Amino acid sequence: MGDHGDTMGGLLVVFFPFVLLAFMLLMERVENPLRKVAVEAQVEQFLDEARPEELDTFVREGFPAALERFSGRRRLSRLLPIPVRRGRHAARAGLFR
């Protein structure tokens, strides 16, 4: 009976790397279309919200550099506090009544 346990352990050691490799290849095939969709969404968001200097970077240096600049601006804007509106613009918006 002990031989069967050793045999199973040996087979596990031999075949586990191949099973793991097959799983990794399968997951790569699943991930590939998802990556393309994510990149398309980033490009669409960039083109909708980019400032002129970011579009200029896109034209001169390519998408990766422009996306890095765009992402940096968005990260910075999340860290900065939202300015309080005062004066006639705030009165029109209904903030002070």
Secondary structure, 3 states (H helix, E strand, C coil): CHHHHHHHHHHHHHHHHHHHHHHHHHHHHHHHHHHHHHHHHHHHHHHHHCCHHHHHHHHHHCHHHHHHHHHHHHHHHHHCCCCCCCCHHHHHHCCCC
